[in-house]
Amino acid sequence: MMSCKKSTELMSQQLDRKLSTMETMALRFHLMICCGCTNFQRNMDFLRTACKRLEEGKPE
């Protein structure tokens, strides 16, 4: 089973590159059974969306 540390590393890497099929499957499985990492992913998604909205509203 994947550790939470590896899971969070993959979630961060997923922002910069496409994960392999095996990495994606392992991450999805881990997220199905780990509510802590699922919350971490939700927080990352929220922050990413908030940053995009902030950037869109920024005057040039």
CHARMM internal coordinates of N, CA and C (Angstrom, degrees):
IC EDIT
DIST 1 N 1 CA 1.4336
DIST 1 CA 1 C 1.5279
ANGL 1 N 1 CA 1 C 110.07
DIST 1 C 2 N 1.3102
ANGL 1 CA 1 C 2 N 116.08
DIHE 1 N 1 CA 1 C 2 N 143.91
DIST 2 N 2 CA 1.4530
ANGL 1 C 2 N 2 CA 122.24
DIHE 1 CA 1 C 2 N 2 CA -178.97
DIST 2 CA 2 C 1.5320
ANGL 2 N 2 CA 2 C 109.72
DIHE 1 C 2 N 2 CA 2 C -72.91
DIST 2 C 3 N 1.3177
ANGL 2 CA 2 C 3 N 115.82
DIHE 2 N 2 CA 2 C 3 N 142.00
DIST 3 N 3 CA 1.4634
ANGL 2 C 3 N 3 CA 119.92
DIHE 2 CA 2 C 3 N 3 CA 177.28
DIST 3 CA 3 C 1.5271
ANGL 3 N 3 CA 3 C 109.95
DIHE 2 C 3 N 3 CA 3 C -80.03
DIST 3 C 4 N 1.3127
ANGL 3 CA 3 C 4 N 115.45
DIHE 3 N 3 CA 3 C 4 N 161.83
DIST 4 N 4 CA 1.4649
ANGL 3 C 4 N 4 CA 119.85
DIHE 3 CA 3 C 4 N 4 CA 177.69
DIST 4 CA 4 C 1.5339
ANGL 4 N 4 CA 4 C 110.30
DIHE 3 C 4 N 4 CA 4 C -65.10
DIST 4 C 5 N 1.3148
ANGL 4 CA 4 C 5 N 117.09
DIHE 4 N 4 CA 4 C 5 N -36.02
DIST 5 N 5 CA 1.4706
ANGL 4 C 5 N 5 CA 120.59
DIHE 4 CA 4 C 5 N 5 CA 178.08
DIST 5 CA 5 C 1.5271
ANGL 5 N 5 CA 5 C 110.52
DIHE 4 C 5 N 5 CA 5 C -60.60
DIST 5 C 6 N 1.3195
ANGL 5 CA 5 C 6 N 117.19
DIHE 5 N 5 CA 5 C 6 N -47.37
DIST 6 N 6 CA 1.4657
ANGL 5 C 6 N 6 CA 121.23
DIHE 5 CA 5 C 6 N 6 CA 179.35
DIST 6 CA 6 C 1.5284
ANGL 6 N 6 CA 6 C 110.29
DIHE 5 C 6 N 6 CA 6 C -64.77
DIST 6 C 7 N 1.3189
ANGL 6 CA 6 C 7 N 116.55
DIHE 6 N 6 CA 6 C 7 N -38.56
DIST 7 N 7 CA 1.4552
ANGL 6 C 7 N 7 CA 121.13
DIHE 6 CA 6 C 7 N 7 CA 179.41
DIST 7 CA 7 C 1.5278
ANGL 7 N 7 CA 7 C 111.24
DIHE 6 C 7 N 7 CA 7 C -60.80
DIST 7 C 8 N 1.3284
ANGL 7 CA 7 C 8 N 116.73
DIHE 7 N 7 CA 7 C 8 N -47.51
DIST 8 N 8 CA 1.4623
ANGL 7 C 8 N 8 CA 119.36
DIHE 7 CA 7 C 8 N 8 CA -179.74
DIST 8 CA 8 C 1.5335
ANGL 8 N 8 CA 8 C 111.45
DIHE 7 C 8 N 8 CA 8 C -67.46
DIST 8 C 9 N 1.3283
ANGL 8 CA 8 C 9 N 117.03
DIHE 8 N 8 CA 8 C 9 N -33.48
DIST 9 N 9 CA 1.4674
ANGL 8 C 9 N 9 CA 120.33
DIHE 8 CA 8 C 9 N 9 CA 175.59
DIST 9 CA 9 C 1.5298
ANGL 9 N 9 CA 9 C 110.25
DIHE 8 C 9 N 9 CA 9 C -61.92
DIST 9 C 10 N 1.3308
ANGL 9 CA 9 C 10 N 116.17
DIHE 9 N 9 CA 9 C 10 N -45.17
DIST 10 N 10 CA 1.4636
ANGL 9 C 10 N 10 CA 120.02
DIHE 9 CA 9 C 10 N 10 CA 179.98
DIST 10 CA 10 C 1.5284
ANGL 10 N 10 CA 10 C 111.51
DIHE 9 C 10 N 10 CA 10 C -65.59
DIST 10 C 11 N 1.3261
ANGL 10 CA 10 C 11 N 117.04
DIHE 10 N 10 CA 10 C 11 N -37.61
DIST 11 N 11 CA 1.4672
ANGL 10 C 11 N 11 CA 119.27
DIHE 10 CA 10 C 11 N 11 CA 177.90
DIST 11 CA 11 C 1.5233
ANGL 11 N 11 CA 11 C 110.67
DIHE 10 C 11 N 11 CA 11 C -62.72
DIST 11 C 12 N 1.3301
ANGL 11 CA 11 C 12 N 117.22
DIHE 11 N 11 CA 11 C 12 N -38.50
DIST 12 N 12 CA 1.4607
ANGL 11 C 12 N 12 CA 120.98
DIHE 11 CA 11 C 12 N 12 CA 177.22
DIST 12 CA 12 C 1.5299
ANGL 12 N 12 CA 12 C 110.85
DIHE 11 C 12 N 12 CA 12 C -68.82
DIST 12 C 13 N 1.3223
ANGL 12 CA 12 C 13 N 116.54
DIHE 12 N 12 CA 12 C 13 N -43.63
DIST 13 N 13 CA 1.4669
ANGL 12 C 13 N 13 CA 120.53
DIHE 12 CA 12 C 13 N 13 CA 179.67
DIST 13 CA 13 C 1.5176
ANGL 13 N 13 CA 13 C 111.72
DIHE 12 C 13 N 13 CA 13 C -64.10
DIST 13 C 14 N 1.3335
ANGL 13 CA 13 C 14 N 116.10
DIHE 13 N 13 CA 13 C 14 N -30.62
DIST 14 N 14 CA 1.4520
ANGL 13 C 14 N 14 CA 121.58
DIHE 13 CA 13 C 14 N 14 CA -178.46
DIST 14 CA 14 C 1.5312
ANGL 14 N 14 CA 14 C 111.34
DIHE 13 C 14 N 14 CA 14 C -61.80
DIST 14 C 15 N 1.3231
ANGL 14 CA 14 C 15 N 117.41
DIHE 14 N 14 CA 14 C 15 N -22.83
DIST 15 N 15 CA 1.4569
ANGL 14 C 15 N 15 CA 121.19
DIHE 14 CA 14 C 15 N 15 CA 177.70
DIST 15 CA 15 C 1.5216
ANGL 15 N 15 CA 15 C 111.64
DIHE 14 C 15 N 15 CA 15 C -72.98
DIST 15 C 16 N 1.3248
ANGL 15 CA 15 C 16 N 116.68
DIHE 15 N 15 CA 15 C 16 N -25.86
DIST 16 N 16 CA 1.4613
ANGL 15 C 16 N 16 CA 121.65
DIHE 15 CA 15 C 16 N 16 CA -174.44
DIST 16 CA 16 C 1.5252
ANGL 16 N 16 CA 16 C 114.57
DIHE 15 C 16 N 16 CA 16 C -106.41
DIST 16 C 17 N 1.3199
ANGL 16 CA 16 C 17 N 116.47
DIHE 16 N 16 CA 16 C 17 N -20.56
DIST 17 N 17 CA 1.4699
ANGL 16 C 17 N 17 CA 119.12
DIHE 16 CA 16 C 17 N 17 CA -177.24
DIST 17 CA 17 C 1.5246
ANGL 17 N 17 CA 17 C 110.04
DIHE 16 C 17 N 17 CA 17 C -151.23
DIST 17 C 18 N 1.3159
ANGL 17 CA 17 C 18 N 114.59
DIHE 17 N 17 CA 17 C 18 N 163.35
DIST 18 N 18 CA 1.4603
ANGL 17 C 18 N 18 CA 120.16
DIHE 17 CA 17 C 18 N 18 CA 176.32
DIST 18 CA 18 C 1.5189
ANGL 18 N 18 CA 18 C 107.83
DIHE 17 C 18 N 18 CA 18 C -82.03
DIST 18 C 19 N 1.3309
ANGL 18 CA 18 C 19 N 115.58
DIHE 18 N 18 CA 18 C 19 N 127.77
DIST 19 N 19 CA 1.4630
ANGL 18 C 19 N 19 CA 119.98
DIHE 18 CA 18 C 19 N 19 CA 178.80
DIST 19 CA 19 C 1.5285
ANGL 19 N 19 CA 19 C 109.83
DIHE 18 C 19 N 19 CA 19 C -74.71
DIST 19 C 20 N 1.3207
ANGL 19 CA 19 C 20 N 115.66
DIHE 19 N 19 CA 19 C 20 N 152.78
DIST 20 N 20 CA 1.4615
ANGL 19 C 20 N 20 CA 120.24
DIHE 19 CA 19 C 20 N 20 CA 175.85
DIST 20 CA 20 C 1.5258
ANGL 20 N 20 CA 20 C 108.51
DIHE 19 C 20 N 20 CA 20 C -68.49
DIST 20 C 21 N 1.3069
ANGL 20 CA 20 C 21 N 115.25
DIHE 20 N 20 CA 20 C 21 N 165.41
DIST 21 N 21 CA 1.4635
ANGL 20 C 21 N 21 CA 120.18
DIHE 20 CA 20 C 21 N 21 CA 179.01
DIST 21 CA 21 C 1.5259
ANGL 21 N 21 CA 21 C 110.98
DIHE 20 C 21 N 21 CA 21 C -60.47
DIST 21 C 22 N 1.3096
ANGL 21 CA 21 C 22 N 117.15
DIHE 21 N 21 CA 21 C 22 N -42.27
DIST 22 N 22 CA 1.4664
ANGL 21 C 22 N 22 CA 121.02
DIHE 21 CA 21 C 22 N 22 CA 179.85
DIST 22 CA 22 C 1.5331
ANGL 22 N 22 CA 22 C 111.22
DIHE 21 C 22 N 22 CA 22 C -65.71
DIST 22 C 23 N 1.3365
ANGL 22 CA 22 C 23 N 116.49
DIHE 22 N 22 CA 22 C 23 N -41.51
DIST 23 N 23 CA 1.4670
ANGL 22 C 23 N 23 CA 119.71
DIHE 22 CA 22 C 23 N 23 CA 177.97
DIST 23 CA 23 C 1.5248
ANGL 23 N 23 CA 23 C 110.59
DIHE 22 C 23 N 23 CA 23 C -63.41
DIST 23 C 24 N 1.3159
ANGL 23 CA 23 C 24 N 116.60
DIHE 23 N 23 CA 23 C 24 N -43.42
DIST 24 N 24 CA 1.4648
ANGL 23 C 24 N 24 CA 121.04
DIHE 23 CA 23 C 24 N 24 CA 179.68
DIST 24 CA 24 C 1.5179
ANGL 24 N 24 CA 24 C 111.26
DIHE 23 C 24 N 24 CA 24 C -62.19
DIST 24 C 25 N 1.3250
ANGL 24 CA 24 C 25 N 117.14
DIHE 24 N 24 CA 24 C 25 N -45.23
DIST 25 N 25 CA 1.4607
ANGL 24 C 25 N 25 CA 120.97
DIHE 24 CA 24 C 25 N 25 CA 179.98
DIST 25 CA 25 C 1.5273
ANGL 25 N 25 CA 25 C 111.15
DIHE 24 C 25 N 25 CA 25 C -64.09
DIST 25 C 26 N 1.3272
ANGL 25 CA 25 C 26 N 116.87
DIHE 25 N 25 CA 25 C 26 N -43.86
DIST 26 N 26 CA 1.4670
ANGL 25 C 26 N 26 CA 120.74
DIHE 25 CA 25 C 26 N 26 CA -179.79
DIST 26 CA 26 C 1.5286
ANGL 26 N 26 CA 26 C 110.59
DIHE 25 C 26 N 26 CA 26 C -64.65
DIST 26 C 27 N 1.3335
ANGL 26 CA 26 C 27 N 116.40
DIHE 26 N 26 CA 26 C 27 N -40.59
DIST 27 N 27 CA 1.4617
ANGL 26 C 27 N 27 CA 120.21
DIHE 26 CA 26 C 27 N 27 CA 178.93
DIST 27 CA 27 C 1.5287
ANGL 27 N 27 CA 27 C 110.86
DIHE 26 C 27 N 27 CA 27 C -65.65
DIST 27 C 28 N 1.3084
ANGL 27 CA 27 C 28 N 117.35
DIHE 27 N 27 CA 27 C 28 N -44.85
DIST 28 N 28 CA 1.4714
ANGL 27 C 28 N 28 CA 120.68
DIHE 27 CA 27 C 28 N 28 CA 178.56
DIST 28 CA 28 C 1.5237
ANGL 28 N 28 CA 28 C 111.57
DIHE 27 C 28 N 28 CA 28 C -60.58
DIST 28 C 29 N 1.3122
ANGL 28 CA 28 C 29 N 116.75
DIHE 28 N 28 CA 28 C 29 N -42.57
DIST 29 N 29 CA 1.4667
ANGL 28 C 29 N 29 CA 120.45
DIHE 28 CA 28 C 29 N 29 CA 178.61
DIST 29 CA 29 C 1.5238
ANGL 29 N 29 CA 29 C 110.17
DIHE 28 C 29 N 29 CA 29 C -62.60
DIST 29 C 30 N 1.3263
ANGL 29 CA 29 C 30 N 115.84
DIHE 29 N 29 CA 29 C 30 N -44.45
DIST 30 N 30 CA 1.4610
ANGL 29 C 30 N 30 CA 119.50
DIHE 29 CA 29 C 30 N 30 CA 179.89
DIST 30 CA 30 C 1.5312
ANGL 30 N 30 CA 30 C 110.47
DIHE 29 C 30 N 30 CA 30 C -61.44
DIST 30 C 31 N 1.3302
ANGL 30 CA 30 C 31 N 116.84
DIHE 30 N 30 CA 30 C 31 N -42.41
DIST 31 N 31 CA 1.4581
ANGL 30 C 31 N 31 CA 120.37
DIHE 30 CA 30 C 31 N 31 CA -178.77
DIST 31 CA 31 C 1.5291
ANGL 31 N 31 CA 31 C 112.24
DIHE 30 C 31 N 31 CA 31 C -66.62
DIST 31 C 32 N 1.3270
ANGL 31 CA 31 C 32 N 116.86
DIHE 31 N 31 CA 31 C 32 N -26.72
DIST 32 N 32 CA 1.4693
ANGL 31 C 32 N 32 CA 120.03
DIHE 31 CA 31 C 32 N 32 CA 177.69
DIST 32 CA 32 C 1.5240
ANGL 32 N 32 CA 32 C 111.83
DIHE 31 C 32 N 32 CA 32 C -67.66
DIST 32 C 33 N 1.3232
ANGL 32 CA 32 C 33 N 117.03
DIHE 32 N 32 CA 32 C 33 N -28.60
DIST 33 N 33 CA 1.4604
ANGL 32 C 33 N 33 CA 119.44
DIHE 32 CA 32 C 33 N 33 CA -174.96
DIST 33 CA 33 C 1.5266
ANGL 33 N 33 CA 33 C 113.76
DIHE 32 C 33 N 33 CA 33 C -111.39
DIST 33 C 34 N 1.3265
ANGL 33 CA 33 C 34 N 118.62
DIHE 33 N 33 CA 33 C 34 N -4.79
DIST 34 N 34 CA 1.4632
ANGL 33 C 34 N 34 CA 121.07
DIHE 33 CA 33 C 34 N 34 CA -175.99
DIST 34 CA 34 C 1.5313
ANGL 34 N 34 CA 34 C 110.58
DIHE 33 C 34 N 34 CA 34 C -121.86
DIST 34 C 35 N 1.3142
ANGL 34 CA 34 C 35 N 115.64
DIHE 34 N 34 CA 34 C 35 N 105.60
DIST 35 N 35 CA 1.4668
ANGL 34 C 35 N 35 CA 118.80
DIHE 34 CA 34 C 35 N 35 CA -178.44
DIST 35 CA 35 C 1.5323
ANGL 35 N 35 CA 35 C 111.54
DIHE 34 C 35 N 35 CA 35 C -72.71
DIST 35 C 36 N 1.3215
ANGL 35 CA 35 C 36 N 118.71
DIHE 35 N 35 CA 35 C 36 N -27.01
DIST 36 N 36 CA 1.4629
ANGL 35 C 36 N 36 CA 120.93
DIHE 35 CA 35 C 36 N 36 CA 177.00
DIST 36 CA 36 C 1.5169
ANGL 36 N 36 CA 36 C 112.04
DIHE 35 C 36 N 36 CA 36 C -63.58
DIST 36 C 37 N 1.3206
ANGL 36 CA 36 C 37 N 116.93
DIHE 36 N 36 CA 36 C 37 N -45.94
DIST 37 N 37 CA 1.4614
ANGL 36 C 37 N 37 CA 121.09
DIHE 36 CA 36 C 37 N 37 CA 179.63
DIST 37 CA 37 C 1.5319
ANGL 37 N 37 CA 37 C 111.36
DIHE 36 C 37 N 37 CA 37 C -71.98
DIST 37 C 38 N 1.3299
ANGL 37 CA 37 C 38 N 116.46
DIHE 37 N 37 CA 37 C 38 N -31.93
DIST 38 N 38 CA 1.4562
ANGL 37 C 38 N 38 CA 120.11
DIHE 37 CA 37 C 38 N 38 CA 175.56
DIST 38 CA 38 C 1.5215
ANGL 38 N 38 CA 38 C 109.64
DIHE 37 C 38 N 38 CA 38 C -63.78
DIST 38 C 39 N 1.3255
ANGL 38 CA 38 C 39 N 117.24
DIHE 38 N 38 CA 38 C 39 N -42.14
DIST 39 N 39 CA 1.4608
ANGL 38 C 39 N 39 CA 120.89
DIHE 38 CA 38 C 39 N 39 CA 176.18
DIST 39 CA 39 C 1.5200
ANGL 39 N 39 CA 39 C 111.31
DIHE 38 C 39 N 39 CA 39 C -64.19
DIST 39 C 40 N 1.3269
ANGL 39 CA 39 C 40 N 116.87
DIHE 39 N 39 CA 39 C 40 N -40.06
DIST 40 N 40 CA 1.4639
ANGL 39 C 40 N 40 CA 121.09
DIHE 39 CA 39 C 40 N 40 CA 177.03
DIST 40 CA 40 C 1.5219
ANGL 40 N 40 CA 40 C 110.33
DIHE 39 C 40 N 40 CA 40 C -59.40
DIST 40 C 41 N 1.3227
ANGL 40 CA 40 C 41 N 117.01
DIHE 40 N 40 CA 40 C 41 N -44.22
DIST 41 N 41 CA 1.4583
ANGL 40 C 41 N 41 CA 121.04
DIHE 40 CA 40 C 41 N 41 CA 179.64
DIST 41 CA 41 C 1.5313
ANGL 41 N 41 CA 41 C 111.08
DIHE 40 C 41 N 41 CA 41 C -63.86
DIST 41 C 42 N 1.3219
ANGL 41 CA 41 C 42 N 117.06
DIHE 41 N 41 CA 41 C 42 N -42.50
DIST 42 N 42 CA 1.4700
ANGL 41 C 42 N 42 CA 120.65
DIHE 41 CA 41 C 42 N 42 CA 177.24
DIST 42 CA 42 C 1.5161
ANGL 42 N 42 CA 42 C 111.29
DIHE 41 C 42 N 42 CA 42 C -60.85
DIST 42 C 43 N 1.3308
ANGL 42 CA 42 C 43 N 116.25
DIHE 42 N 42 CA 42 C 43 N -41.92
DIST 43 N 43 CA 1.4658
ANGL 42 C 43 N 43 CA 120.00
DIHE 42 CA 42 C 43 N 43 CA 178.12
DIST 43 CA 43 C 1.5221
ANGL 43 N 43 CA 43 C 111.55
DIHE 42 C 43 N 43 CA 43 C -64.35
DIST 43 C 44 N 1.3294
ANGL 43 CA 43 C 44 N 116.55
DIHE 43 N 43 CA 43 C 44 N -41.14
DIST 44 N 44 CA 1.4666
ANGL 43 C 44 N 44 CA 119.78
DIHE 43 CA 43 C 44 N 44 CA 177.57
DIST 44 CA 44 C 1.5298
ANGL 44 N 44 CA 44 C 110.52
DIHE 43 C 44 N 44 CA 44 C -62.33
DIST 44 C 45 N 1.3291
ANGL 44 CA 44 C 45 N 117.01
DIHE 44 N 44 CA 44 C 45 N -43.42
DIST 45 N 45 CA 1.4651
ANGL 44 C 45 N 45 CA 121.29
DIHE 44 CA 44 C 45 N 45 CA 178.74
DIST 45 CA 45 C 1.5276
ANGL 45 N 45 CA 45 C 110.81
DIHE 44 C 45 N 45 CA 45 C -61.61
DIST 45 C 46 N 1.3363
ANGL 45 CA 45 C 46 N 116.36
DIHE 45 N 45 CA 45 C 46 N -43.27
DIST 46 N 46 CA 1.4565
ANGL 45 C 46 N 46 CA 121.14
DIHE 45 CA 45 C 46 N 46 CA 179.36
DIST 46 CA 46 C 1.5282
ANGL 46 N 46 CA 46 C 110.54
DIHE 45 C 46 N 46 CA 46 C -61.58
DIST 46 C 47 N 1.3314
ANGL 46 CA 46 C 47 N 117.16
DIHE 46 N 46 CA 46 C 47 N -47.74
DIST 47 N 47 CA 1.4646
ANGL 46 C 47 N 47 CA 120.97
DIHE 46 CA 46 C 47 N 47 CA -179.58
DIST 47 CA 47 C 1.5251
ANGL 47 N 47 CA 47 C 112.15
DIHE 46 C 47 N 47 CA 47 C -63.44
DIST 47 C 48 N 1.3280
ANGL 47 CA 47 C 48 N 116.62
DIHE 47 N 47 CA 47 C 48 N -40.28
DIST 48 N 48 CA 1.4643
ANGL 47 C 48 N 48 CA 120.32
DIHE 47 CA 47 C 48 N 48 CA 178.46
DIST 48 CA 48 C 1.5282
ANGL 48 N 48 CA 48 C 110.22
DIHE 47 C 48 N 48 CA 48 C -62.15
DIST 48 C 49 N 1.3233
ANGL 48 CA 48 C 49 N 117.08
DIHE 48 N 48 CA 48 C 49 N -45.16
DIST 49 N 49 CA 1.4590
ANGL 48 C 49 N 49 CA 121.44
DIHE 48 CA 48 C 49 N 49 CA 179.63
DIST 49 CA 49 C 1.5278
ANGL 49 N 49 CA 49 C 110.74
DIHE 48 C 49 N 49 CA 49 C -64.87
DIST 49 C 50 N 1.3261
ANGL 49 CA 49 C 50 N 117.42
DIHE 49 N 49 CA 49 C 50 N -42.93
DIST 50 N 50 CA 1.4624
ANGL 49 C 50 N 50 CA 121.37
DIHE 49 CA 49 C 50 N 50 CA 179.49
DIST 50 CA 50 C 1.5263
ANGL 50 N 50 CA 50 C 111.06
DIHE 49 C 50 N 50 CA 50 C -62.33
DIST 50 C 51 N 1.3166
ANGL 50 CA 50 C 51 N 116.92
DIHE 50 N 50 CA 50 C 51 N -41.50
DIST 51 N 51 CA 1.4731
ANGL 50 C 51 N 51 CA 120.72
DIHE 50 CA 50 C 51 N 51 CA 179.08
DIST 51 CA 51 C 1.5262
ANGL 51 N 51 CA 51 C 111.14
DIHE 50 C 51 N 51 CA 51 C -65.54
DIST 51 C 52 N 1.3307
ANGL 51 CA 51 C 52 N 117.08
DIHE 51 N 51 CA 51 C 52 N -40.14
DIST 52 N 52 CA 1.4667
ANGL 51 C 52 N 52 CA 120.29
DIHE 51 CA 51 C 52 N 52 CA 178.19
DIST 52 CA 52 C 1.5178
ANGL 52 N 52 CA 52 C 110.54
DIHE 51 C 52 N 52 CA 52 C -63.32
DIST 52 C 53 N 1.3359
ANGL 52 CA 52 C 53 N 116.62
DIHE 52 N 52 CA 52 C 53 N -43.83
DIST 53 N 53 CA 1.4674
ANGL 52 C 53 N 53 CA 120.43
DIHE 52 CA 52 C 53 N 53 CA 179.38
DIST 53 CA 53 C 1.5186
ANGL 53 N 53 CA 53 C 111.10
DIHE 52 C 53 N 53 CA 53 C -64.73
DIST 53 C 54 N 1.3112
ANGL 53 CA 53 C 54 N 116.98
DIHE 53 N 53 CA 53 C 54 N -39.93
DIST 54 N 54 CA 1.4583
ANGL 53 C 54 N 54 CA 120.83
DIHE 53 CA 53 C 54 N 54 CA 178.03
DIST 54 CA 54 C 1.5205
ANGL 54 N 54 CA 54 C 110.33
DIHE 53 C 54 N 54 CA 54 C -62.84
DIST 54 C 55 N 1.3123
ANGL 54 CA 54 C 55 N 116.17
DIHE 54 N 54 CA 54 C 55 N -43.10
DIST 55 N 55 CA 1.4677
ANGL 54 C 55 N 55 CA 120.87
DIHE 54 CA 54 C 55 N 55 CA -179.81
DIST 55 CA 55 C 1.5272
ANGL 55 N 55 CA 55 C 110.58
DIHE 54 C 55 N 55 CA 55 C -65.82
DIST 55 C 56 N 1.3352
ANGL 55 CA 55 C 56 N 117.89
DIHE 55 N 55 CA 55 C 56 N -39.04
DIST 56 N 56 CA 1.4556
ANGL 55 C 56 N 56 CA 121.55
DIHE 55 CA 55 C 56 N 56 CA 179.86
DIST 56 CA 56 C 1.5257
ANGL 56 N 56 CA 56 C 111.84
DIHE 55 C 56 N 56 CA 56 C -65.45
DIST 56 C 57 N 1.3180
ANGL 56 CA 56 C 57 N 117.45
DIHE 56 N 56 CA 56 C 57 N -32.59
DIST 57 N 57 CA 1.4582
ANGL 56 C 57 N 57 CA 121.68
DIHE 56 CA 56 C 57 N 57 CA -177.97
DIST 57 CA 57 C 1.5176
ANGL 57 N 57 CA 57 C 113.29
DIHE 56 C 57 N 57 CA 57 C -86.73
DIST 57 C 58 N 1.3084
ANGL 57 CA 57 C 58 N 117.32
DIHE 57 N 57 CA 57 C 58 N -2.76
DIST 58 N 58 CA 1.4636
ANGL 57 C 58 N 58 CA 122.37
DIHE 57 CA 57 C 58 N 58 CA -177.29
DIST 58 CA 58 C 1.5264
ANGL 58 N 58 CA 58 C 110.35
DIHE 57 C 58 N 58 CA 58 C -75.81
DIST 58 C 59 N 1.3260
ANGL 58 CA 58 C 59 N 118.94
DIHE 58 N 58 CA 58 C 59 N 128.72
DIST 59 N 59 CA 1.4686
ANGL 58 C 59 N 59 CA 119.74
DIHE 58 CA 58 C 59 N 59 CA 176.71
DIST 59 CA 59 C 1.5215
ANGL 59 N 59 CA 59 C 111.23
DIHE 58 C 59 N 59 CA 59 C -70.56
DIST 59 C 60 N 1.3040
ANGL 59 CA 59 C 60 N 115.27
DIHE 59 N 59 CA 59 C 60 N 146.25
DIST 60 N 60 CA 1.4790
ANGL 59 C 60 N 60 CA 119.18
DIHE 59 CA 59 C 60 N 60 CA -177.74
DIST 60 CA 60 C 1.4939
ANGL 60 N 60 CA 60 C 111.21
DIHE 59 C 60 N 60 CA 60 C -92.15
END
COOR INIT
IC SEED 1 N 1 CA 1 C
IC BUILD
